[in-house]
Amino acid sequence: MSSLGRNIRQHHKEMKGSPFGLDMFLALFCLVMTGCSSIHEDNDVVERIVVGDRVPSFSVSVVDNGSPATFSTSHLTGETVIVFFSTLCGDCKRELPELNDYYLRHKDDPGFQMVAISRGEGEDMVAPFWKEYDLQIPYSAQSDRQIYNLFASSIIPRVYFVSAQGLVTRILIENFEVGE
């Protein structure tokens, strides 16, 4: 039995006869464990970029279909989608396949670009995750939060839609539907 299972069982024994039974404990436990905003970050949501703002200037190395490439906000030629994620985030695990479908539908559109940028996870964590989920979105494994911090201080996944003029036109955070 895992240490988590032992901890739950021990807590259940201690809670017998208490008005807060195992059901209450499990409900609170699930609530705490499902939020991706709690993964190594402060609790204050700070939006550094909002719709209508100019996208921050940055350039990152990416893996695009297994090959090295570069993504830069100084070379926007059409709709650009920037995704921030963590391989440890449950919401990211649910949303990335949908974002991958969006990428596959639009990757051949003139000027379309999409990049997924990890928040504080290196290639050793991101590459196997990409393979496991069969994701084809070009990604950049960032072992720090330098690029992420240009956009926000907490909560993932985050998706920024950017025009060819470099303006943020739409932002999706956590549980969302990408649409067409």
C-alpha positions as CSV (number, residue, x, y, z in Angstrom):
1,M,0.0,0.0,0.0
2,S,1.3,3.4,-0.8
3,S,2.2,5.9,1.9
4,L,-0.8,8.1,0.7
5,G,-3.1,5.1,1.2
6,R,-1.6,4.4,4.7
7,N,-2.0,8.1,5.6
8,I,-5.7,8.1,4.5
9,R,-6.4,4.8,6.4
10,Q,-4.6,6.1,9.6
11,H,-6.6,9.4,9.3
12,H,-9.8,7.4,9.0
13,K,-9.0,5.4,12.2
14,E,-8.3,8.7,14.0
15,M,-11.5,10.2,12.7
16,K,-13.9,7.4,13.8
17,G,-16.6,8.8,15.9
18,S,-15.8,12.3,14.8
19,P,-18.4,14.4,13.0
20,F,-15.9,14.7,10.2
21,G,-15.8,11.2,8.8
22,L,-13.8,9.6,5.9
23,D,-16.2,11.1,3.4
24,M,-15.5,14.6,4.5
25,F,-11.8,13.9,4.6
26,L,-11.7,12.4,1.1
27,A,-13.8,15.3,-0.3
28,L,-11.4,17.9,1.1
29,F,-8.4,15.8,0.0
30,C,-9.7,15.6,-3.6
31,L,-10.4,19.3,-3.6
32,V,-6.9,20.1,-2.5
33,M,-5.2,17.7,-5.0
34,T,-7.1,18.7,-8.1
35,G,-6.1,22.4,-8.3
36,C,-3.1,23.1,-10.5
37,S,-2.7,26.5,-8.9
38,S,-1.2,25.0,-5.8
39,I,1.9,23.5,-7.6
40,H,4.9,25.5,-6.3
41,E,3.4,28.9,-6.4
42,D,1.9,31.7,-4.3
43,N,-1.8,31.9,-3.8
44,D,-2.2,35.4,-5.3
45,V,-3.2,35.4,-8.9
46,V,-1.4,38.1,-10.7
47,E,-2.2,38.7,-14.3
48,R,0.7,40.5,-15.9
49,I,-0.9,40.3,-19.4
50,V,-4.5,40.9,-20.2
51,V,-6.5,40.9,-23.5
52,G,-5.4,43.9,-25.5
53,D,-1.9,43.9,-24.2
54,R,1.2,43.5,-26.4
55,V,2.7,40.0,-25.9
56,P,6.0,40.2,-24.1
57,S,9.1,39.9,-26.2
58,F,10.9,36.5,-25.8
59,S,12.6,33.8,-27.7
60,V,12.9,30.1,-26.8
61,S,14.4,26.9,-28.1
62,V,11.7,24.4,-29.0
63,V,11.3,20.8,-30.1
64,D,9.2,20.7,-33.2
65,N,8.3,17.2,-34.4
66,G,11.5,15.9,-32.8
67,S,13.8,18.6,-34.3
68,P,15.3,21.6,-32.6
69,A,13.9,25.0,-33.7
70,T,13.3,28.5,-32.3
71,F,10.1,30.3,-31.4
72,S,10.2,34.1,-31.1
73,T,7.5,36.7,-30.5
74,S,9.4,39.0,-32.8
75,H,8.4,36.8,-35.8
76,L,4.6,36.7,-35.6
77,T,2.9,36.3,-39.0
78,G,-0.6,35.1,-38.1
79,E,-2.5,33.7,-35.2
80,T,-0.1,32.5,-32.5
81,V,-1.1,30.4,-29.5
82,I,1.2,30.2,-26.5
83,V,0.4,27.5,-23.9
84,F,1.9,27.3,-20.4
85,F,1.7,23.9,-18.6
86,S,3.2,21.5,-16.1
87,T,3.5,17.7,-16.5
88,L,2.3,17.4,-12.9
89,C,-0.9,19.4,-13.4
90,G,-4.2,17.4,-13.8
91,D,-5.9,20.2,-15.7
92,C,-3.0,20.3,-18.1
93,K,-3.2,16.6,-18.7
94,R,-6.9,17.0,-19.6
95,E,-6.5,20.2,-21.7
96,L,-3.3,19.4,-23.7
97,P,-4.9,16.7,-25.8
98,E,-7.6,19.2,-26.8
99,L,-5.0,21.8,-27.5
100,N,-3.1,19.3,-29.6
101,D,-6.3,18.7,-31.6
102,Y,-6.6,22.5,-32.2
103,Y,-2.9,22.5,-33.3
104,L,-3.5,19.7,-35.8
105,R,-6.5,21.4,-37.2
106,H,-4.7,24.7,-37.7
107,K,-1.0,23.9,-38.2
108,D,-1.2,24.3,-41.9
109,D,-3.1,27.7,-41.8
110,P,-1.0,30.5,-43.2
111,G,1.1,32.2,-40.5
112,F,-0.3,29.9,-37.7
113,Q,2.1,29.1,-34.8
114,M,1.7,27.3,-31.6
115,V,4.1,26.6,-28.8
116,A,3.7,25.0,-25.4
117,I,6.1,26.2,-22.7
118,S,6.7,24.2,-19.5
119,R,6.6,26.1,-16.2
120,G,9.7,25.0,-14.3
121,E,10.3,21.6,-15.8
122,G,13.2,20.5,-18.0
123,E,13.5,18.3,-21.0
124,D,13.9,15.2,-18.8
125,M,10.3,15.6,-17.6
126,V,8.6,17.1,-20.7
127,A,9.9,14.8,-23.4
128,P,8.5,11.6,-21.9
129,F,5.2,13.3,-21.1
130,W,5.0,14.5,-24.8
131,K,5.6,11.0,-26.0
132,E,3.1,9.4,-23.5
133,Y,0.3,11.8,-24.5
134,D,1.3,11.7,-28.2
135,L,1.4,15.5,-28.4
136,Q,2.7,17.1,-31.5
137,I,2.6,20.8,-30.5
138,P,6.1,22.3,-30.6
139,Y,7.3,22.6,-27.0
140,S,9.9,24.4,-25.0
141,A,11.1,22.8,-21.8
142,Q,12.0,25.6,-19.4
143,S,13.6,24.5,-16.1
144,D,12.8,27.9,-14.6
145,R,9.8,30.3,-14.6
146,Q,11.4,33.2,-16.4
147,I,9.1,33.1,-19.5
148,Y,6.0,32.2,-17.5
149,N,6.6,35.1,-15.1
150,L,6.3,37.5,-18.0
151,F,2.6,36.5,-18.3
152,A,1.4,35.6,-14.8
153,S,2.5,34.4,-11.3
154,S,0.1,31.5,-10.8
155,I,-2.4,29.0,-12.3
156,I,-2.0,26.7,-15.2
157,P,-2.8,25.7,-17.9
158,R,-2.8,29.2,-19.5
159,V,-3.3,29.8,-23.2
160,Y,-2.7,33.1,-24.9
161,F,-4.0,33.8,-28.4
162,V,-1.9,36.5,-30.1
163,S,-2.5,38.3,-33.4
164,A,0.0,38.9,-36.1
165,Q,0.4,42.4,-34.7
166,G,1.5,41.0,-31.3
167,L,-1.7,41.8,-29.4
168,V,-3.2,39.3,-27.0
169,T,-6.8,38.6,-28.3
170,R,-7.9,35.8,-26.0
171,I,-6.8,34.1,-22.8
172,L,-7.9,30.7,-21.4
173,I,-7.1,29.6,-17.9
174,E,-7.5,26.2,-16.2
175,N,-10.6,24.4,-17.3
176,F,-11.7,25.6,-20.7
177,E,-12.9,24.7,-24.2
178,V,-10.6,25.8,-27.0
179,G,-13.3,25.7,-29.7
180,E,-12.4,26.0,-33.4
